[in-house]
Amino acid sequence: MLGPLNQVVQWWLHLRDQLPKLEIEHFGLFYVYPVFLALIIMEYVKARDYFDLKESLSGFIIGVGATLIRVVTNVFEITLYMFLFWKTAHFREEYLGYTSLGFKWYIWLLCAIADDHNFYWHHRLAHNVRVLWAAHLPHHSGRKFNLTISIRNGWFITLVKPIYWLWMPILGFEPIMIATCLIVNAFYQFFLHSQLVPSLGWYEKVFNTPYVHVVHHSSNTEYLDRNHGGILTIWDRLYGTWQEPIKGVKPKFGISHDPDTHNPITHNLFEFQEIWRDVKKAPGLRNKLMYIFGPPGWSHDGSSMTSKQLQAELALAKAKGVEVPEHEFVRSN
């Protein structure tokens, strides 16, 4: 058992040693992360009602676990980008007339925009494909919304996230540039998880803000599966998932189908267990596959509803001037 594990560790160390130095990682460790910690402490001092210490502790453990997994998988991810970059270099040179897009300032800008577009679709699909939602769910399962949520990331989502970025090294974006843009995007999103920042007006026409991101983390029917953007809001506006905060609709945080525990392991596993339970009881192969790859909340017997079904029901109820019934089983956030 220890032999194969040791071989994997040695392989990982070998791959890590072959990677170019990623300067932004060192910058984040010594400068950015201390600022993040200071901001969390300041937010807690200013708005303690936005915190549940048990939940925050659980969130920190979830975040540490996600970080450790990311440290391991990041080596394989960048190695894969480098492999694709060099494996397709001849193709680019022959058919596109270049080997690399290079490091000009406008290429950095294009890379950042492409990275954010990738994030939008990664994030949107994580809310619309149930097995991906199961991996993303810990980020939304906190009942309090504060800066600690920014580090409360699922342990398994990083295993599928790189898929959305594979086209970039093939097109000729330098792997080190892609990795840098990914980290910058993550740094920016830290600031989105706070209730203390008011609307920033015209800025929100282009860039994401905490005021806008509150909508995304709200479990109100009106807000389900909206505002998936990372840095930019233009993707939500372009693809029809934009939602302004609605006056009079107080955000409800957390998820509708809640495990009712602070156990970090449970928050990372329980929706996968729910999927397995639904697959076992579902009649027919199509229904079983829908419980895995269909939208969260889908059911073959109508016992639970998707976000689109809930929103359609709400719109119809408002048009008729009647109250919307409560539903016991809802698995979308």
C-alpha atoms as one frame of an Amber mdcrd trajectory, in Angstrom:
protein
   0.000   0.000   0.000   2.772   2.408   0.984   4.790   1.525  -2.115   2.270
   2.786  -4.713   1.490   5.820  -2.526   5.171   6.662  -2.277   5.470   6.387
  -6.074   2.587   8.814  -6.535   4.193  11.257  -4.083   7.542  11.001  -5.870
   5.818  11.557  -9.219   4.031  14.600  -7.831   7.280  16.025  -6.467   8.955
  15.435  -9.821   6.163  17.251 -11.677   6.215  20.116  -9.192   9.954  20.581
  -9.639   9.494  20.819 -13.415   6.990  23.679 -13.199   8.054  27.303 -13.662
   7.862  29.480 -10.570   4.443  31.054 -10.124   5.263  34.432  -8.583   1.686
  35.263  -7.641   1.573  32.294  -5.245   4.391  33.782  -3.178   2.815  37.232
  -3.364  -0.475  35.799  -2.115   1.113  33.877   0.728   3.054  36.811   2.162
   0.825  39.774   1.295  -2.705  38.889   0.125  -3.696  36.181   2.607  -2.712
  38.244   5.688  -4.919  41.052   4.354  -7.796  38.590   3.881  -7.442  37.370
   7.469  -7.371  40.937   8.783 -10.533  41.788   6.833 -12.360  38.752   8.235
 -11.459  39.833  11.778 -12.539  43.420  11.070 -15.859  42.247   9.617 -16.494
  40.077  12.666 -15.787  42.993  15.029 -18.102  45.275  13.055 -20.951  42.838
  12.328 -20.993  39.860  14.685 -24.618  39.107  13.813 -23.414  38.010  10.388
 -21.355  35.224  11.976 -22.003  31.886  13.646 -18.683  30.859  15.204 -19.381
  27.128  14.934 -20.277  27.543  11.280 -17.247  29.761  10.672 -14.958  27.158
  12.269 -16.512  24.488  10.087 -16.011  26.780   7.089 -12.327  27.221   7.941
 -11.877  23.444   8.116 -13.654  23.067   4.777 -11.435  25.810   3.378  -8.237
  24.200   4.682  -9.261  20.886   3.173 -10.034  22.516  -0.169  -6.693  24.353
  -0.097  -4.702  21.191   0.582  -6.473  19.387  -2.250  -5.858  22.383  -4.492
  -2.136  22.361  -3.659  -1.950  18.763  -4.858  -4.176  19.047  -7.935  -2.700
  22.375  -9.026   0.565  20.646  -9.959  -1.260  18.180 -12.194  -3.453  20.942
 -13.645  -0.585  23.201 -14.703   1.360  20.183 -15.961  -1.626  19.302 -18.139
  -1.800  22.863 -19.479   1.913  22.711 -20.315   1.545  19.319 -22.004  -1.331
  20.573 -24.180   0.522  23.811 -24.924   3.647  22.079 -26.241   1.832  19.135
 -27.822  -0.195  21.508 -30.020   2.610  24.010 -30.744   3.290  22.533 -34.193
  -0.384  22.750 -35.075  -0.533  26.444 -34.129   2.663  27.205 -36.007   1.429
  25.453 -39.143  -2.183  26.620 -39.214  -2.289  29.798 -37.110   1.169  31.191
 -37.786   2.410  31.346 -34.202   3.651  29.061 -31.455   2.630  31.185 -28.469
   0.366  34.184 -27.979   3.136  35.627 -25.825   3.035  37.977 -22.854   1.969
  41.333 -24.326  -0.322  43.395 -22.095  -3.316  42.884 -24.373  -2.776  39.111
 -24.291  -2.893  39.289 -20.491  -6.174  41.202 -20.822  -7.594  38.638 -23.264
  -6.482  35.838 -20.956  -8.220  37.449 -17.971 -11.448  37.876 -19.954 -11.299
  34.311 -21.278 -10.583  33.020 -17.775 -13.622  34.832 -16.385 -15.804  33.489
 -19.196 -14.604  29.980 -18.347 -15.421  30.607 -14.699 -18.949  31.738 -15.557
 -19.741  28.466 -17.363 -17.970  26.337 -14.787 -19.991  28.089 -12.077 -23.286
  28.006 -13.963 -23.029  24.294 -14.739 -22.091  23.645 -11.108 -25.569  24.961
 -10.277 -27.392  23.137 -13.088 -25.863  19.644 -13.109 -26.642  17.841  -9.884
 -23.416  15.860  -9.520 -21.461  19.099 -10.021 -23.776  20.851  -7.566 -22.956
  18.164  -5.013 -19.275  19.126  -5.329 -19.979  22.891  -5.258 -22.625  22.802
  -2.509 -20.344  23.407   0.532 -19.698  26.927  -0.763 -23.427  27.641  -0.393
 -24.341  25.612   2.670 -23.384  28.294   5.192 -26.452  29.886   6.779 -24.538
  33.085   7.501 -23.030  35.206   4.726 -19.676  36.780   5.491 -16.084  36.793
   4.245 -15.403  33.294   5.603 -17.695  31.953   2.870 -15.047  32.937   0.312
 -12.759  30.131   1.517 -15.571  27.615   2.091 -15.033  25.654  -1.126 -15.978
  22.065  -1.885 -13.268  19.420  -1.750 -14.168  17.769  -5.057 -14.995  20.641
  -7.410 -11.324  21.182  -8.245 -11.249  17.724  -9.859 -13.507  18.878 -12.715
 -12.909  22.629 -12.858  -9.800  22.493 -15.134 -11.877  20.968 -17.961 -13.268
  24.408 -18.842  -9.762  25.853 -19.286  -8.227  23.160 -21.528  -8.908  25.067
 -24.757  -6.705  27.973 -23.687  -3.244  26.307 -23.856  -4.315  24.654 -27.121
  -5.036  28.110 -28.564  -1.618  29.319 -27.409  -2.105  31.043 -24.060   0.964
  30.455 -21.911   0.197  27.990 -19.047   1.809  30.276 -16.460  -0.437  33.099
 -17.642  -3.550  30.925 -17.348  -2.597  29.878 -13.814  -1.950  33.494 -12.829
  -5.330  34.657 -14.144  -7.056  31.851 -12.251  -5.457  32.999  -8.993  -6.209
  36.687  -9.617  -9.852  35.783 -10.270  -9.971  33.861  -6.979  -8.389  36.799
  -5.115 -10.994  39.188  -6.538 -13.869  36.935  -5.516 -12.809  36.974  -1.876
 -14.203  40.506  -1.542 -17.604  39.483  -2.950 -18.660  37.640   0.196 -19.735
  40.461   2.481 -22.984  42.216   3.380 -21.271  45.433   4.462 -20.708  46.880
   0.975 -23.571  48.906  -0.573 -24.329  49.140  -4.266 -21.449  50.665  -6.231
 -23.705  51.989  -8.984 -22.232  52.150 -12.478 -19.344  49.853 -11.464 -21.803
  46.949 -11.279 -22.681  47.390 -14.944 -19.339  45.737 -15.694 -17.800  44.327
 -12.496 -19.090  41.987  -9.805 -19.548  43.386  -6.285 -20.680  42.066  -2.881
 -24.053  43.809  -3.342 -24.585  41.811  -6.537 -23.122  38.550  -5.249 -25.497
  38.470  -2.280 -28.179  37.567  -4.832 -26.200  34.533  -5.965 -25.912  33.184
  -2.422 -29.576  33.728  -1.561 -31.948  30.755  -1.534 -35.026  32.885  -2.239
 -36.885  31.515  -5.253 -36.446  34.821  -7.082 -32.682  34.584  -6.712 -32.028
  30.913  -7.499 -29.263  30.248 -10.048 -28.533  33.887 -10.812 -25.376  36.037
 -11.014 -22.781  33.346 -11.688 -20.037  35.743 -12.834 -16.639  35.948 -11.167
 -15.094  39.338 -11.946 -17.444  40.557 -14.677 -21.237  40.855 -14.659 -21.503
  41.018 -18.446 -21.724  37.228 -18.803 -24.891  37.038 -16.700 -26.404  39.887
 -18.700 -25.374  38.245 -21.979 -26.593  34.735 -21.126 -29.800  35.652 -19.303
 -28.882  34.857 -15.685 -28.639  38.415 -14.366 -30.750  39.484 -11.403 -30.716
  42.848  -9.655 -31.361  42.774  -5.901 -35.134  43.109  -5.482 -36.422  45.739
  -3.097 -38.371  44.095  -0.278 -36.929  40.608  -0.851 -34.688  39.874   2.134
 -31.965  37.348   1.240 -32.179  33.918   2.869 -28.789  32.255   3.018 -27.911
  28.583   3.066 -29.449  25.798   1.020 -33.029  24.584   0.972 -32.077  20.939
   1.501 -29.847  21.363   4.552 -27.905  18.602   6.386 -28.458  20.432   9.701
 -24.906  19.941  10.967 -21.584  21.771  11.030 -19.628  18.622  10.202 -17.282
  19.534   7.300 -17.207  15.957   5.977 -20.992  15.796   5.876 -21.212  19.046
   3.921 -18.877  17.620   1.295 -20.504  14.198   1.027 -24.183  14.381   1.866
 -25.506  15.466  -1.539 -23.587  12.646  -3.212 -25.307  10.322  -0.740 -28.657
  11.877  -1.639 -27.939  11.316  -5.323 -27.173   7.665  -4.640 -30.400   7.315
  -2.652 -32.439   8.812  -5.493 -30.678   6.713  -8.143 -31.475   3.509  -6.243
 -35.194   4.297  -5.996 -35.600   5.710  -9.522 -37.375   3.540 -12.110 -35.570
   3.134 -15.433 -32.142   4.164 -16.712 -33.219   7.623 -17.925 -34.550   8.624
 -14.509 -31.413   7.332 -12.806 -29.210   9.382 -15.133 -31.372  12.467 -14.605
 -30.842  12.246 -10.854 -27.099  12.402 -11.555 -26.804  14.764 -14.511 -30.125
  16.602 -14.434 -30.661  19.903 -12.594 -30.771  19.927  -8.773 -34.320  19.432
  -7.565 -35.417  17.361 -10.550 -37.605  14.396  -9.632 -39.389  11.750 -11.642
 -42.492  11.915  -9.434 -42.771  15.651  -8.724 -41.682  15.297  -5.081 -39.097
  18.072  -5.606 -38.724  20.914  -8.074 -35.925  22.601 -10.003 -35.179  26.312
  -9.698 -36.835  26.970 -13.071 -39.981  25.129 -11.990 -40.082  27.029  -8.710
 -39.623  30.366 -10.456 -42.318  29.533 -13.013 -44.670  28.600 -10.182 -43.866
  31.861  -8.373 -44.483  33.937 -11.500 -47.821  32.205 -12.080 -48.850  32.677
  -8.446 -48.001  36.385  -8.580 -49.983  36.776 -11.776 -52.996  35.182 -10.071
 -52.424  37.031  -6.800 -52.170  33.865  -4.679 -49.550  32.580  -2.246 -46.908
  30.126  -3.381 -47.018  26.763  -1.570 -43.996  25.566   0.369 -42.163  22.485
  -0.909 -40.588  19.960   1.420 -37.886  18.692  -0.906 -35.894  21.225  -2.867
 -32.260  20.601  -3.736 -31.322  23.749  -5.580 -29.749  26.520  -3.534
